[in-house]
Amino acid sequence: MVKTLFIAREGLLITEDAMKNKDYSSTSFQDSKDFFRVTAKFESMAPVAQHPRDITLSTLYDKARTSWGKLAAMDPEQDEAAFAEMYKTTRTDANNAMGLLNVLLSTNEEERIKEIYGE
């Protein structure tokens, strides 16, 4: 999950660059779409959740995977506005999963959880 989220981050940056330059034919953009397409279909064998936060992280990760699949299925040249909107959703979903993962892997997890969610 960790590796996939970090690779997805790079794919989202490549996608953002393609959108800015309106160049959807580049190899890097096509590779990013392929990554999202494959990753959205991949079912991991994660261990059973041990804590409610594990369930939350899994839920956020699954939501990001669903968004990656939807983004990969779109043709940006057919409807740039819809693609841009889906990109925003995908970016938000990935950031949410990455943000919680960052908190859960930090040395001050409890403090950060309280800071974000309250007592």
N, CA, C and O atoms as a Tinker XYZ file with bonds, in Angstrom:
   476  protein
     1  N      0.820000   -1.182000    0.000000    73     2
     2  CA     0.000000    0.000000    0.000000    64     1     3
     3  C      0.872000    1.257000    0.000000    63     2     4     5
     4  O      0.605000    2.209000   -0.733000    81     3
     5  N      1.907000    1.247000    0.823000    73     3     6
     6  CA     2.793000    2.405000    0.923000    64     5     7
     7  C      3.449000    2.692000   -0.421000    63     6     8     9
     8  O      3.435000    3.828000   -0.895000    81     7
     9  N      4.018000    1.671000   -1.028000    73     7    10
    10  CA     4.688000    1.855000   -2.322000    64     9    11
    11  C      3.704000    2.328000   -3.381000    63    10    12    13
    12  O      4.015000    3.218000   -4.172000    81    11
    13  N      2.537000    1.742000   -3.394000    73    11    14
    14  CA     1.537000    2.108000   -4.398000    64    13    15
    15  C      1.131000    3.567000   -4.259000    63    14    16    17
    16  O      1.006000    4.272000   -5.260000    81    15
    17  N      0.923000    4.028000   -3.027000    73    15    18
    18  CA     0.550000    5.425000   -2.824000    64    17    19
    19  C      1.657000    6.375000   -3.280000    63    18    20    21
    20  O      1.378000    7.417000   -3.873000    81    19
    21  N      2.903000    6.017000   -3.004000    73    19    22
    22  CA     4.002000    6.883000   -3.429000    64    21    23
    23  C      4.151000    6.895000   -4.952000    63    22    24    25
    24  O      4.419000    7.943000   -5.538000    81    23
    25  N      3.982000    5.755000   -5.584000    73    23    26
    26  CA     4.044000    5.702000   -7.055000    64    25    27
    27  C      2.858000    6.466000   -7.645000    63    26    28    29
    28  O      3.005000    7.167000   -8.646000    81    27
    29  N      1.692000    6.330000   -7.028000    73    27    30
    30  CA     0.507000    7.048000   -7.510000    64    29    31
    31  C      0.720000    8.554000   -7.444000    63    30    32    33
    32  O      0.265000    9.289000   -8.321000    81    31
    33  N      1.405000    9.006000   -6.418000    73    31    34
    34  CA     1.698000   10.437000   -6.298000    64    33    35
    35  C      2.447000   10.920000   -7.533000    63    34    36    37
    36  O      2.117000   11.958000   -8.106000    81    35
    37  N      3.453000   10.162000   -7.935000    73    35    38
    38  CA     4.224000   10.526000   -9.127000    64    37    39
    39  C      3.335000   10.499000  -10.372000    63    38    40    41
    40  O      3.432000   11.379000  -11.227000    81    39
    41  N      2.476000    9.494000  -10.470000    73    39    42
    42  CA     1.553000    9.407000  -11.601000    64    41    43
    43  C      0.600000   10.590000  -11.655000    63    42    44    45
    44  O      0.265000   11.074000  -12.736000    81    43
    45  N      0.167000   11.052000  -10.498000    73    43    46
    46  CA    -0.720000   12.224000  -10.459000    64    45    47
    47  C      0.019000   13.486000  -10.881000    63    46    48    49
    48  O     -0.551000   14.345000  -11.554000    81    47
    49  N      1.270000   13.603000  -10.496000    73    47    50
    50  CA     2.066000   14.763000  -10.927000    64    49    51
    51  C      2.288000   14.738000  -12.437000    63    50    52    53
    52  O      2.232000   15.781000  -13.090000    81    51
    53  N      2.536000   13.570000  -12.987000    73    51    54
    54  CA     2.699000   13.429000  -14.441000    64    53    55
    55  C      1.385000   13.780000  -15.142000    63    54    56    57
    56  O      1.384000   14.447000  -16.178000    81    55
    57  N      0.282000   13.332000  -14.576000    73    55    58
    58  CA    -1.037000   13.635000  -15.141000    64    57    59
    59  C     -1.305000   15.136000  -15.101000    63    58    60    61
    60  O     -1.800000   15.714000  -16.069000    81    59
    61  N     -0.978000   15.753000  -13.984000    73    59    62
    62  CA    -1.160000   17.207000  -13.866000    64    61    63
    63  C     -0.334000   17.948000  -14.915000    63    62    64    65
    64  O     -0.811000   18.909000  -15.519000    81    63
    65  N      0.888000   17.507000  -15.129000    73    63    66
    66  CA     1.758000   18.115000  -16.134000    64    65    67
    67  C      1.163000   17.944000  -17.536000    63    66    68    69
    68  O      1.179000   18.879000  -18.336000    81    67
    69  N      0.642000   16.760000  -17.829000    73    67    70
    70  CA     0.017000   16.514000  -19.136000    64    69    71
    71  C     -1.187000   17.428000  -19.336000    63    70    72    73
    72  O     -1.426000   17.918000  -20.440000    81    71
    73  N     -1.938000   17.652000  -18.273000    73    71    74
    74  CA    -3.104000   18.535000  -18.365000    64    73    75
    75  C     -2.679000   19.972000  -18.626000    63    74    76    77
    76  O     -3.297000   20.662000  -19.437000    81    75
    77  N     -1.636000   20.426000  -17.952000    73    75    78
    78  CA    -1.151000   21.794000  -18.155000    64    77    79
    79  C     -0.666000   22.002000  -19.577000    63    78    80    81
    80  O     -0.921000   23.041000  -20.187000    81    79
    81  N      0.041000   21.000000  -20.104000    73    79    82
    82  CA     0.626000   21.105000  -21.445000    64    81    83
    83  C     -0.303000   20.597000  -22.542000    63    82    84    85
    84  O      0.010000   20.703000  -23.728000    81    83
    85  N     -1.432000   20.051000  -22.148000    73    83    86
    86  CA    -2.384000   19.453000  -23.092000    64    85    87
    87  C     -1.688000   18.444000  -24.009000    63    86    88    89
    88  O     -1.944000   18.385000  -25.212000    81    87
    89  N     -0.799000   17.652000  -23.397000    73    87    90
    90  CA    -0.066000   16.613000  -24.129000    64    89    91
    91  C     -0.400000   15.266000  -23.511000    63    90    92    93
    92  O      0.227000   14.831000  -22.545000    81    91
    93  N     -1.400000   14.616000  -24.089000    73    91    94
    94  CA    -1.857000   13.345000  -23.563000    64    93    95
    95  C     -1.273000   12.157000  -24.325000    63    94    96    97
    96  O     -1.660000   11.012000  -24.093000    81    95
    97  N     -0.351000   12.433000  -25.225000    73    95    98
    98  CA     0.242000   11.352000  -26.010000    64    97    99
    99  C      1.615000   10.926000  -25.486000    63    98   100   101
   100  O      2.202000    9.972000  -25.997000    81    99
   101  N      2.126000   11.620000  -24.476000    73    99   102
   102  CA     3.464000   11.290000  -23.979000    64   101   103
   103  C      3.491000    9.900000  -23.348000    63   102   104   105
   104  O      2.494000    9.429000  -22.801000    81   103
   105  N      4.622000    9.272000  -23.434000    73   103   106
   106  CA     4.804000    7.945000  -22.864000    64   105   107
   107  C      4.587000    7.963000  -21.357000    63   106   108   109
   108  O      3.985000    7.042000  -20.805000    81   107
   109  N      5.069000    8.997000  -20.693000    73   107   110
   110  CA     4.931000    9.050000  -19.231000    64   109   111
   111  C      3.461000    9.152000  -18.826000    63   110   112   113
   112  O      3.048000    8.525000  -17.851000    81   111
   113  N      2.667000    9.933000  -19.562000    73   111   114
   114  CA     1.244000   10.031000  -19.247000    64   113   115
   115  C      0.544000    8.696000  -19.506000    63   114   116   117
   116  O     -0.257000    8.241000  -18.689000    81   115
   117  N      0.845000    8.082000  -20.630000    73   115   118
   118  CA     0.230000    6.787000  -20.952000    64   117   119
   119  C      0.624000    5.727000  -19.926000    63   118   120   121
   120  O     -0.199000    4.898000  -19.538000    81   119
   121  N      1.883000    5.754000  -19.488000    73   119   122
   122  CA     2.340000    4.815000  -18.451000    64   121   123
   123  C      1.604000    5.063000  -17.137000    63   122   124   125
   124  O      1.259000    4.117000  -16.429000    81   123
   125  N      1.364000    6.326000  -16.812000    73   123   126
   126  CA     0.629000    6.659000  -15.587000    64   125   127
   127  C     -0.799000    6.125000  -15.655000    63   126   128   129
   128  O     -1.302000    5.544000  -14.694000    81   127
   129  N     -1.444000    6.330000  -16.802000    73   127   130
   130  CA    -2.804000    5.810000  -16.959000    64   129   131
   131  C     -2.814000    4.291000  -16.837000    63   130   132   133
   132  O     -3.716000    3.722000  -16.223000    81   131
   133  N     -1.816000    3.635000  -17.420000    73   131   134
   134  CA    -1.726000    2.175000  -17.311000    64   133   135
   135  C     -1.541000    1.736000  -15.860000    63   134   136   137
   136  O     -2.151000    0.768000  -15.408000    81   135
   137  N     -0.688000    2.465000  -15.138000    73   135   138
   138  CA    -0.478000    2.155000  -13.720000    64   137   139
   139  C     -1.790000    2.267000  -12.955000    63   138   140   141
   140  O     -2.138000    1.375000  -12.181000    81   139
   141  N     -2.518000    3.356000  -13.169000    73   139   142
   142  CA    -3.785000    3.550000  -12.459000    64   141   143
   143  C     -4.798000    2.471000  -12.832000    63   142   144   145
   144  O     -5.531000    1.980000  -11.973000    81   143
   145  N     -4.839000    2.106000  -14.100000    73   143   146
   146  CA    -5.775000    1.085000  -14.569000    64   145   147
   147  C     -5.486000   -0.254000  -13.878000    63   146   148   149
   148  O     -6.399000   -0.907000  -13.372000    81   147
   149  N     -4.228000   -0.651000  -13.861000    73   147   150
   150  CA    -3.831000   -1.927000  -13.256000    64   149   151
   151  C     -4.005000   -1.893000  -11.742000    63   150   152   153
   152  O     -4.524000   -2.840000  -11.152000    81   151
   153  N     -3.579000   -0.819000  -11.123000    73   151   154
   154  CA    -3.645000   -0.707000   -9.668000    64   153   155
   155  C     -5.091000   -0.685000   -9.180000    63   154   156   157
   156  O     -5.393000   -1.220000   -8.113000    81   155
   157  N     -5.973000   -0.080000   -9.943000    73   155   158
   158  CA    -7.380000   -0.030000   -9.548000    64   157   159
   159  C     -7.991000   -1.429000   -9.518000    63   158   160   161
   160  O     -8.924000   -1.679000   -8.755000    81   159
   161  N     -7.484000   -2.329000  -10.328000    73   159   162
   162  CA    -8.009000   -3.696000  -10.397000    64   161   163
   163  C     -7.351000   -4.624000   -9.381000    63   162   164   165
   164  O     -7.929000   -5.646000   -9.011000    81   163
   165  N     -6.152000   -4.277000   -8.930000    73   163   166
   166  CA    -5.369000   -5.160000   -8.073000    64   165   167
   167  C     -5.960000   -5.258000   -6.682000    63   166   168   169
   168  O     -6.150000   -4.246000   -6.008000    81   167
   169  N     -6.249000   -6.466000   -6.256000    73   167   170
   170  CA    -6.740000   -6.713000   -4.899000    64   169   171
   171  C     -5.571000   -7.188000   -4.059000    63   170   172   173
   172  O     -5.007000   -8.252000   -4.312000    81   171
   173  N     -5.207000   -6.400000   -3.060000    73   171   174
   174  CA    -4.094000   -6.785000   -2.202000    64   173   175
   175  C     -4.560000   -7.749000   -1.124000    63   174   176   177
   176  O     -5.745000   -7.832000   -0.803000    81   175
   177  N     -3.624000   -8.453000   -0.592000    73   175   178
   178  CA    -3.891000   -9.385000    0.489000    64   177   179
   179  C     -3.400000   -8.760000    1.792000    63   178   180   181
   180  O     -2.491000   -9.280000    2.439000    81   179
   181  N     -4.002000   -7.658000    2.160000    73   179   182
   182  CA    -3.600000   -6.964000    3.382000    64   181   183
   183  C     -4.039000   -7.774000    4.595000    63   182   184   185
   184  O     -5.052000   -8.472000    4.551000    81   183
   185  N     -3.276000   -7.677000    5.670000    73   183   186
   186  CA    -3.697000   -8.368000    6.892000    64   185   187
   187  C     -5.019000   -7.822000    7.406000    63   186   188   189
   188  O     -5.419000   -6.710000    7.061000    81   187
   189  N     -5.676000   -8.591000    8.212000    73   187   190
   190  CA    -6.943000   -8.165000    8.797000    64   189   191
   191  C     -6.705000   -6.944000    9.680000    63   190   192   193
   192  O     -5.711000   -6.869000   10.402000    81   191
   193  N     -7.616000   -6.003000    9.612000    73   191   194
   194  CA    -7.487000   -4.776000   10.400000    64   193   195
   195  C     -7.408000   -5.109000   11.888000    63   194   196   197
   196  O     -8.191000   -5.907000   12.404000    81   195
   197  N     -6.464000   -4.492000   12.552000    73   195   198
   198  CA    -6.270000   -4.705000   13.980000    64   197   199
   199  C     -6.858000   -3.572000   14.818000    63   198   200   201
   200  O     -7.014000   -3.698000   16.033000    81   199
   201  N     -7.175000   -2.481000   14.162000    73   199   202
   202  CA    -7.586000   -1.268000   14.863000    64   201   203
   203  C     -8.548000   -0.504000   13.953000    63   202   204   205
   204  O     -8.458000   -0.620000   12.731000    81   203
   205  N     -9.457000    0.270000   14.525000    73   203   206
   206  CA   -10.365000    1.054000   13.665000    64   205   207
   207  C     -9.624000    1.948000   12.665000    63   206   208   209
   208  O    -10.132000    2.208000   11.574000    81   207
   209  N     -8.440000    2.415000   13.026000    73   207   210
   210  CA    -7.678000    3.247000   12.086000    64   209   211
   211  C     -7.238000    2.452000   10.866000    63   210   212   213
   212  O     -7.124000    2.999000    9.770000    81   211
   213  N     -6.990000    1.151000   11.060000    73   211   214
   214  CA    -6.651000    0.285000    9.923000    64   213   215
   215  C     -7.826000    0.219000    8.949000    63   214   216   217
   216  O     -7.643000    0.246000    7.732000    81   215
   217  N     -9.011000    0.134000    9.497000    73   215   218
   218  CA   -10.214000    0.085000    8.666000    64   217   219
   219  C    -10.368000    1.404000    7.910000    63   218   220   221
   220  O    -10.686000    1.412000    6.721000    81   219
   221  N    -10.141000    2.507000    8.601000    73   219   222
   222  CA   -10.232000    3.825000    7.959000    64   221   223
   223  C     -9.207000    3.940000    6.838000    63   222   224   225
   224  O     -9.533000    4.411000    5.749000    81   223
   225  N     -7.976000    3.514000    7.092000    73   223   226
   226  CA    -6.938000    3.574000    6.066000    64   225   227
   227  C     -7.312000    2.699000    4.876000    63   226   228   229
   228  O     -7.156000    3.119000    3.730000    81   227
   229  N     -7.797000    1.505000    5.128000    73   227   230
   230  CA    -8.208000    0.609000    4.037000    64   229   231
   231  C     -9.341000    1.221000    3.220000    63   230   232   233
   232  O     -9.367000    1.113000    1.994000    81   231
   233  N    -10.267000    1.857000    3.909000    73   231   234
   234  CA   -11.393000    2.511000    3.222000    64   233   235
   235  C    -10.896000    3.651000    2.334000    63   234   236   237
   236  O    -11.317000    3.781000    1.185000    81   235
   237  N    -10.002000    4.471000    2.873000    73   235   238
   238  CA    -9.456000    5.583000    2.085000    64   237   239
   239  C     -8.641000    5.067000    0.902000    63   238   240   241
   240  O     -8.711000    5.633000   -0.189000    81   239
   241  N     -7.875000    4.007000    1.105000    73   239   242
   242  CA    -7.070000    3.423000    0.036000    64   241   243
   243  C     -7.978000    2.857000   -1.065000    63   242   244   245
   244  O     -7.721000    3.064000   -2.251000    81   243
   245  N     -9.030000    2.151000   -0.673000    73   243   246
   246  CA    -9.966000    1.614000   -1.663000    64   245   247
   247  C    -10.653000    2.728000   -2.450000    63   246   248   249
   248  O    -10.886000    2.597000   -3.652000    81   247
   249  N    -10.970000    3.814000   -1.766000    73   247   250
   250  CA   -11.583000    4.964000   -2.452000    64   249   251
   251  C    -10.603000    5.550000   -3.470000    63   250   252   253
   252  O    -10.999000    5.901000   -4.581000    81   251
   253  N     -9.329000    5.655000   -3.096000    73   251   254
   254  CA    -8.311000    6.156000   -4.027000    64   253   255
   255  C     -8.179000    5.214000   -5.222000    63   254   256   257
   256  O     -8.096000    5.664000   -6.365000    81   255
   257  N     -8.161000    3.918000   -4.959000    73   255   258
   258  CA    -8.050000    2.936000   -6.056000    64   257   259
   259  C     -9.222000    3.060000   -7.022000    63   258   260   261
   260  O     -9.043000    2.984000   -8.237000    81   259
   261  N    -10.404000    3.249000   -6.487000    73   259   262
   262  CA   -11.585000    3.418000   -7.341000    64   261   263
   263  C    -11.435000    4.667000   -8.211000    63   262   264   265
   264  O    -11.751000    4.644000   -9.400000    81   263
   265  N    -10.960000    5.738000   -7.620000    73   263   266
   266  CA   -10.745000    6.979000   -8.375000    64   265   267
   267  C     -9.691000    6.796000   -9.455000    63   266   268   269
   268  O     -9.844000    7.300000  -10.567000    81   267
   269  N     -8.614000    6.072000   -9.129000    73   267   270
   270  CA    -7.568000    5.819000  -10.136000    64   269   271
   271  C     -8.161000    5.103000  -11.339000    63   270   272   273
   272  O     -7.856000    5.447000  -12.481000    81   271
   273  N     -9.002000    4.117000  -11.091000    73   271   274
   274  CA    -9.625000    3.368000  -12.185000    64   273   275
   275  C    -10.509000    4.251000  -13.046000    63   274   276   277
   276  O    -10.494000    4.149000  -14.272000    81   275
   277  N    -11.280000    5.118000  -12.403000    73   275   278
   278  CA   -12.152000    6.032000  -13.153000    64   277   279
   279  C    -11.338000    7.013000  -13.985000    63   278   280   281
   280  O    -11.679000    7.294000  -15.134000    81   279
   281  N    -10.258000    7.533000  -13.402000    73   279   282
   282  CA    -9.403000    8.476000  -14.128000    64   281   283
   283  C     -8.756000    7.786000  -15.330000    63   282   284   285
   284  O     -8.713000    8.343000  -16.428000    81   283
   285  N     -8.260000    6.578000  -15.111000    73   283   286
   286  CA    -7.595000    5.840000  -16.190000    64   285   287
   287  C     -8.548000    5.497000  -17.330000    63   286   288   289
   288  O     -8.125000    5.366000  -18.478000    81   287
   289  N     -9.817000    5.354000  -17.019000    73   287   290
   290  CA   -10.804000    4.993000  -18.045000    64   289   291
   291  C    -11.240000    6.183000  -18.899000    63   290   292   293
   292  O    -11.884000    6.003000  -19.933000    81   291
   293  N    -10.894000    7.383000  -18.474000    73   291   294
   294  CA   -11.334000    8.580000  -19.198000    64   293   295
   295  C    -10.353000    8.974000  -20.298000    63   294   296   297
   296  O     -9.148000    8.747000  -20.190000    81   295
   297  N    -10.890000    9.559000  -21.343000    73   295   298
   298  CA   -10.075000   10.111000  -22.416000    64   297   299
   299  C    -10.086000   11.633000  -22.249000    63   298   300   301
   300  O    -11.101000   12.278000  -22.513000    81   299
   301  N     -8.959000   12.210000  -21.812000    73   299   302
   302  CA    -8.942000   13.650000  -21.556000    64   301   303
   303  C     -9.186000   14.496000  -22.803000    63   302   304   305
   304  O     -9.641000   15.636000  -22.701000    81   303
   305  N     -8.892000   13.952000  -23.960000    73   303   306
   306  CA    -9.098000   14.717000  -25.186000    64   305   307
   307  C    -10.572000   14.802000  -25.562000    63   306   308   309
   308  O    -10.966000   15.711000  -26.292000    81   307
   309  N    -11.387000   13.882000  -25.082000    73   307   310
   310  CA   -12.820000   13.919000  -25.374000    64   309   311
   311  C    -13.561000   14.919000  -24.507000    63   310   312   313
   312  O    -14.475000   15.600000  -24.971000    81   311
   313  N    -13.158000   15.004000  -23.230000    73   311   314
   314  CA   -13.830000   15.927000  -22.313000    64   313   315
   315  C    -12.832000   16.379000  -21.252000    63   314   316   317
   316  O    -12.725000   15.784000  -20.180000    81   315
   317  N    -12.106000   17.445000  -21.580000    73   315   318
   318  CA   -11.057000   17.930000  -20.675000    64   317   319
   319  C    -11.617000   18.385000  -19.335000    63   318   320   321
   320  O    -10.982000   18.175000  -18.302000    81   319
   321  N    -12.781000   18.998000  -19.333000    73   319   322
   322  CA   -13.364000   19.497000  -18.086000    64   321   323
   323  C    -13.713000   18.339000  -17.146000    63   322   324   325
   324  O    -13.419000   18.397000  -15.952000    81   323
   325  N    -14.331000   17.304000  -17.680000    73   323   326
   326  CA   -14.679000   16.135000  -16.858000    64   325   327
   327  C    -13.416000   15.431000  -16.365000    63   326   328   329
   328  O    -13.361000   14.964000  -15.228000    81   327
   329  N    -12.400000   15.357000  -17.232000    73   327   330
   330  CA   -11.136000   14.737000  -16.833000    64   329   331
   331  C    -10.479000   15.544000  -15.716000    63   330   332   333
   332  O     -9.968000   14.974000  -14.752000    81   331
   333  N    -10.492000   16.857000  -15.845000    73   331   334
   334  CA    -9.902000   17.724000  -14.821000    64   333   335
   335  C    -10.633000   17.566000  -13.488000    63   334   336   337
   336  O    -10.000000   17.542000  -12.433000    81   335
   337  N    -11.942000   17.460000  -13.531000    73   335   338
   338  CA   -12.728000   17.269000  -12.304000    64   337   339
   339  C    -12.420000   15.913000  -11.668000    63   338   340   341
   340  O    -12.284000   15.808000  -10.449000    81   339
   341  N    -12.311000   14.875000  -12.503000    73   339   342
   342  CA   -11.979000   13.550000  -11.976000    64   341   343
   343  C    -10.561000   13.536000  -11.417000    63   342   344   345
   344  O    -10.287000   12.865000  -10.422000    81   343
   345  N     -9.669000   14.271000  -12.054000    73   343   346
   346  CA    -8.298000   14.386000  -11.545000    64   345   347
   347  C     -8.307000   14.990000  -10.141000    63   346   348   349
   348  O     -7.614000   14.501000   -9.248000    81   347
   349  N     -9.088000   16.044000   -9.947000    73   347   350
   350  CA    -9.171000   16.688000   -8.620000    64   349   351
   351  C     -9.677000   15.700000   -7.569000    63   350   352   353
   352  O     -9.140000   15.624000   -6.464000    81   351
   353  N    -10.704000   14.953000   -7.925000    73   351   354
   354  CA   -11.249000   13.954000   -7.009000    64   353   355
   355  C    -10.212000   12.884000   -6.702000    63   354   356   357
   356  O    -10.043000   12.479000   -5.552000    81   355
   357  N     -9.523000   12.434000   -7.736000    73   355   358
   358  CA    -8.504000   11.404000   -7.580000    64   357   359
   359  C     -7.365000   11.906000   -6.700000    63   358   360   361
   360  O     -6.879000   11.192000   -5.823000    81   359
   361  N     -6.958000   13.114000   -6.941000    73   359   362
   362  CA    -5.869000   13.712000   -6.155000    64   361   363
   363  C     -6.274000   13.835000   -4.683000    63   362   364   365
   364  O     -5.481000   13.529000   -3.793000    81   363
   365  N     -7.491000   14.276000   -4.431000    73   363   366
   366  CA    -7.989000   14.402000   -3.061000    64   365   367
   367  C     -8.046000   13.037000   -2.376000    63   366   368   369
   368  O     -7.622000   12.895000   -1.229000    81   367
   369  N     -8.569000   12.043000   -3.077000    73   367   370
   370  CA    -8.670000   10.702000   -2.495000    64   369   371
   371  C     -7.298000   10.127000   -2.171000    63   370   372   373
   372  O     -7.108000    9.527000   -1.113000    81   371
   373  N     -6.348000   10.306000   -3.072000    73   371   374
   374  CA    -4.986000    9.814000   -2.827000    64   373   375
   375  C     -4.324000   10.581000   -1.686000    63   374   376   377
   376  O     -3.651000    9.986000   -0.844000    81   375
   377  N     -4.515000   11.895000   -1.657000    73   375   378
   378  CA    -3.940000   12.706000   -0.574000    64   377   379
   379  C     -4.510000   12.316000    0.784000    63   378   380   381
   380  O     -3.781000   12.286000    1.776000    81   379
   381  N     -5.802000   12.018000    0.840000    73   379   382
   382  CA    -6.419000   11.615000    2.100000    64   381   383
   383  C     -5.811000   10.306000    2.613000    63   382   384   385
   384  O     -5.509000   10.178000    3.800000    81   383
   385  N     -5.636000    9.349000    1.721000    73   383   386
   386  CA    -5.028000    8.074000    2.120000    64   385   387
   387  C     -3.577000    8.282000    2.539000    63   386   388   389
   388  O     -3.134000    7.749000    3.556000    81   387
   389  N     -2.843000    9.058000    1.752000    73   387   390
   390  CA    -1.437000    9.315000    2.060000    64   389   391
   391  C     -1.299000   10.085000    3.367000    63   390   392   393
   392  O     -0.395000    9.811000    4.156000    81   391
   393  N     -2.174000   11.029000    3.599000    73   391   394
   394  CA    -2.121000   11.819000    4.833000    64   393   395
   395  C     -2.328000   10.961000    6.064000    63   394   396   397
   396  O     -1.580000   11.078000    7.034000    81   395
   397  N     -3.340000   10.094000    6.036000    73   395   398
   398  CA    -3.568000    9.225000    7.187000    64   397   399
   399  C     -2.417000    8.244000    7.352000    63   398   400   401
   400  O     -1.984000    7.978000    8.474000    81   399
   401  N     -1.922000    7.707000    6.255000    73   399   402
   402  CA    -0.777000    6.797000    6.336000    64   401   403
   403  C      0.416000    7.491000    6.977000    63   402   404   405
   404  O      1.112000    6.908000    7.809000    81   403
   405  N      0.645000    8.728000    6.588000    73   403   406
   406  CA     1.742000    9.506000    7.160000    64   405   407
   407  C      1.582000    9.633000    8.671000    63   406   408   409
   408  O      2.543000    9.460000    9.420000    81   407
   409  N      0.367000    9.936000    9.114000    73   407   410
   410  CA     0.098000   10.077000   10.548000    64   409   411
   411  C      0.308000    8.737000   11.261000    63   410   412   413
   412  O      0.941000    8.685000   12.316000    81   411
   413  N     -0.218000    7.667000   10.687000    73   411   414
   414  CA    -0.137000    6.359000   11.336000    64   413   415
   415  C      1.291000    5.835000   11.438000    63   414   416   417
   416  O      1.608000    5.059000   12.339000    81   415
   417  N      2.148000    6.258000   10.520000    73   415   418
   418  CA     3.537000    5.800000   10.543000    64   417   419
   419  C      4.461000    6.742000   11.310000    63   418   420   421
   420  O      5.656000    6.476000   11.434000    81   419
   421  N      3.914000    7.831000   11.820000    73   419   422
   422  CA     4.739000    8.808000   12.524000    64   421   423
   423  C      5.054000    8.335000   13.950000    63   422   424   425
   424  O      4.375000    7.468000   14.501000    81   423
   425  N      6.078000    8.916000   14.514000    73   423   426
   426  CA     6.476000    8.556000   15.876000    64   425   427
   427  C      5.552000    9.182000   16.911000    63   426   428   429
   428  O      5.545000    8.753000   18.065000    81   427
   429  N      4.785000   10.171000   16.529000    73   427   430
   430  CA     3.845000   10.820000   17.454000    64   429   431
   431  C      2.405000   10.670000   16.942000    63   430   432   433
   432  O      1.643000   11.636000   16.895000    81   431
   433  N      2.057000    9.449000   16.564000    73   431   434
   434  CA     0.757000    9.143000   15.980000    64   433   435
   435  C     -0.399000    9.625000   16.861000    63   434   436   437
   436  O     -1.296000   10.316000   16.378000    81   435
   437  N     -0.385000    9.271000   18.136000    73   435   438
   438  CA    -1.494000    9.627000   19.032000    64   437   439
   439  C     -1.691000   11.142000   19.109000    63   438   440   441
   440  O     -2.817000   11.636000   19.048000    81   439
   441  N     -0.602000   11.856000   19.242000    73   439   442
   442  CA    -0.656000   13.314000   19.318000    64   441   443
   443  C     -1.254000   13.907000   18.040000    63   442   444   445
   444  O     -2.095000   14.805000   18.092000    81   443
   445  N     -0.813000   13.396000   16.909000    73   443   446
   446  CA    -1.304000   13.908000   15.626000    64   445   447
   447  C     -2.770000   13.558000   15.400000    63   446   448   449
   448  O     -3.520000   14.365000   14.852000    81   447
   449  N     -3.183000   12.368000   15.814000    73   447   450
   450  CA    -4.588000   11.965000   15.681000    64   449   451
   451  C     -5.470000   12.905000   16.499000    63   450   452   453
   452  O     -6.513000   13.351000   16.023000    81   451
   453  N     -5.054000   13.204000   17.725000    73   451   454
   454  CA    -5.805000   14.132000   18.574000    64   453   455
   455  C     -5.862000   15.523000   17.950000    63   454   456   457
   456  O     -6.883000   16.206000   18.019000    81   455
   457  N     -4.758000   15.928000   17.344000    73   455   458
   458  CA    -4.678000   17.243000   16.702000    64   457   459
   459  C     -5.653000   17.339000   15.525000    63   458   460   461
   460  O     -6.287000   18.373000   15.313000    81   459
   461  N     -5.760000   16.258000   14.775000    73   459   462
   462  CA    -6.609000   16.246000   13.587000    64   461   463
   463  C     -8.075000   16.002000   13.941000    63   462   464   465
   464  O     -8.959000   16.733000   13.493000    81   463
   465  N     -8.326000   14.978000   14.742000    73   463   466
   466  CA    -9.689000   14.544000   15.011000    64   465   467
   467  C    -10.240000   14.967000   16.370000    63   466   468   469
   468  O    -11.431000   14.807000   16.637000    81   467
   469  N     -9.384000   15.500000   17.216000    73   467   470
   470  CA    -9.828000   15.873000   18.557000    64   469   471
   471  C     -9.776000   14.675000   19.497000    63   470   472   473
   472  O     -9.393000   13.576000   19.096000    81   471
   473  N    -10.151000   14.890000   20.714000    73   471   474
   474  CA   -10.091000   13.838000   21.741000    64   473   475
   475  C    -11.138000   12.775000   21.500000    63   474   476
   476  O    -11.231000   11.816000   22.266000    81   475
